[in-house]
Amino acid sequence: MIIEDNLYGSFSVSALLEELINSKPVERLKGIHQGGGIFLVNPKLTLTRYDHSVGVMLLIKFLGGTEIEQAAGLLHDVSHTAFSHVIDYVFEQQGEDYHEEIYQRILIESEIPGILEKYGYQLEDLLEQDFNILEQALPNLCADRLDYTLRDLFYAGFIKLEEVNRIVSELVIHNGRIMMTSVKGAQWFSEMFSVLNKEYFAKKEHLYANEKLTDILKYLLAEKVISKRDFEQDDNYLLALVKASVFGKSGIEAIKRMDGFDSYNAAKFKLKQREIDPELYIDNQYFRLSEV
């Protein structure tokens, strides 16, 4: 199977990865917007969890990751619910990690274990080991963090493809972790990571859309118009349930019109705080950007 990615180009992937890509859990991610409800106020921002998940898989492949590491990258967001992190605001999850809490159950209840077994793997191969290329605690780099930063910024028009290509070319694996080979590149990425958080995640229009959507979903959950399990479908499924109620339909239309936006206080919306300090490996020397 040949994958064409807008950021990383063309890649051939294994039969295992092809089956996982075509599985229902991964296909569902095509209907889940990466930015939650921001598409309601900016219809051009249509990036999905599927785009990001495939991107993470390809980045891991580019960096020399094993087949099971690539599979872990593809599947790492498979438990994300409709409207992505909006469910964390609905249930007031400060760590924005609800999808991680249900990850194992979502996998077990799907065809994923059978696909893995067909190619000689077990579900435990995904669940019981750390994938250091895929995930790292802040402030380190990792494939997940790199891809959503570059992809979100690219699709939102903040950066160009040439800049993506340059950063990817400056990545290296050392001691099992992703590091950079250029101080200038690390400085650029650190600055753009800040731009992503301050001018994209914390953009007033985006906070407005997600907070108003959160309020609607909280109300409809309390009224039992929707259920917690409904979030395990995709955006269109949940949105249809929401709009089937008079309250939900009028609320969604109000978001699209941006009713009350001028008086909206974005400061009260609490986002997860993120800071990055890339590791570098240059001329057999290891150090962090902050040490330059």
C-alpha positions, 0 to 999 in steps of 0.5 A: 500500500502506498500512502501519499501524505501532504507533509512527508510525501510518498511511503510504502507501508506493510500489509499489517499497517494497511489492514490497520489503516482500513480497520473500523477504529482507524476509519472512524478517525476520518470523521473526528476533527483534530481541533474539536469544534473550531470547524464550526467557526472556521470551516476551512480547518478540516484536519482530522485525527486520521490525518494526524495518526497516519502522519505519526505512523509515517514519521516513525517509519521515516525515523527508522521505527519498527513495524510495531512502533509504526502501528503504535503511532497509527493507533495512538489516537484511536480512542479519541472521541467525537470533537477530540478534546472537547470531551475533556472539557465536558467532563472537566478532565484537567489533563485532557486525557479521557481518550487515554483512559478508554484506550485499552477498552476501545482496542479490545472491543475492536478487530485490532487484536485479530489483525495483530495476531494475523501478523504475529503480534499480540495486543500486549505488544502495544499495551505493555511497552513504552514507545519512546519515539512515539511519546515523550513527556514534555519538554522532549520531542516525540513523533506525536508532538512533532506531527501535530505541531507541524501539521496543525501549523501547516494546515492553518497557514502558519508555516510552509512545506519547505519549513516542514521538510527542513525540520524533518531532515534535522531529526535524529534518533539518539538514546531511543529518543528524537533529537535535533541536529541543528540549533537553528532548527530547534529554536525555530521549532520551539518558537513555532510550538509557542505560536501553535499554543498561543495563536492557534489553540488559544485563539479567541475564536477557537476557545469560543467555539469549543467552550460553547460546544462544551456547554451544549454537550453538558446540558444535553448529557444532563438531559439524557438527550445524548450519552457518554457512549455517543461520543465514541462515534464520530463528529457527524453522528454526535452533531446529528443527535445534538441538532435533533433537539431544539436546544442543540440546533439553536446552540450550534447555529449560534456558534456558527453566527458567533453570537456573543463573541465580542463579549466572550471572555477567553481568559476563563477557558483553561487549556493544558499548558505546554512548553518544549525544550528540544534535545539536540545531538550535534557532533557527538555532543548531547544538550538541550536548547535551553543550554545553548 
